[in-house]
Amino acid sequence: MTRSRGPAIVMYLVAAFEFVLGSVFMVIGTLVPEVETTFLLVGGVLALGAVILALVGMRFHRRYREAQALRERGVRGTAQVLGARQTGVYLNEQPQVALDLRVTAPGHGTYDTTVKEYVPFIAMGMLGSGRPLTVLVDPLDPAKVLVEWSFAEGPAAPAPPTPPTSPDPADAAWAKAQILATGVPGTVRVLSAEFAGSLDEQGRPVYSAQLHITVAGRAPVAGPAVFAVPLERVSVMQPGGVIPIKADPADPMRFAADWDRLATG
């Protein structure tokens, strides 16, 4: 969406200038037979360009009104970035980015959607940081989403604590056994993952990942985790991969992967 009326005004002004200039060329072409063909052609091209620019200006103006309406009546939520790709379009030197988002908002729950946003350069780092974005969502149409980049440009929130990559093996094994025995079932969906460059005491590769965690009886949450993955199951560590888990019912971020319920691949 467009946050400023400026682009629409610029388009209208340029369209008006081209229309007037085109009209002048067409009048001269009509009055002076020697240049009639050339001037009428140039005038027609300028007039057509003016119409196109006016239509673009109307589109910018409409998107500006939609953004203003969301600021006035939108419900505040959060969004996790699942994917981002530039469209090649720029506005005021800001790139337009197609964002695949997992949005959580009151009245709509958690759902996936794709929006196109002009992203300030100062906020580009947010797209790969794993930090959730603040969004405004139309209470009647969840597909209408406005990212509030002003929150991204402010001081960064403290990062959630990262679990240690090398806990005491005995303590880690005991904690995992307890969670698998007493925890509630759920799943984690991998949003992003990368090899952390180390192995655990059993020779399993350690991954650093951003996860979307769903546990029975709890609202979905998203956050970081670092854990070891059996070699025969590393194929699941890619965006979209789903891992069955058991989780602490009081804290879904304390979970243990239930690898025995995951098919090898």
Secondary structure, DSSP 4 states (H G I P E B T S, - for coil): ----SHHHHHHHHHHHHHHHHHHHHHHHHHH-GGGHHHHHHHHHHHHHHHHHHHHHHHHHHHHHHHHHHHHHHPEEEEEEEEEEEEEEEEETTEEEEEEEEEEEETTTEEEEEEEEEE--GGGGGGGGT-PPEEEEE-SS-TT-EEE-HHHHHSPPPPPPPPPPSS--HHHHHHHHHHHHHHPEEEEEEEEEEEEEEEE-TTSPEEEEEEEEEEETTS--EEEEEEEE--GGGGGG-STT-EEEEEEETTEEEEEEE-GGGS---
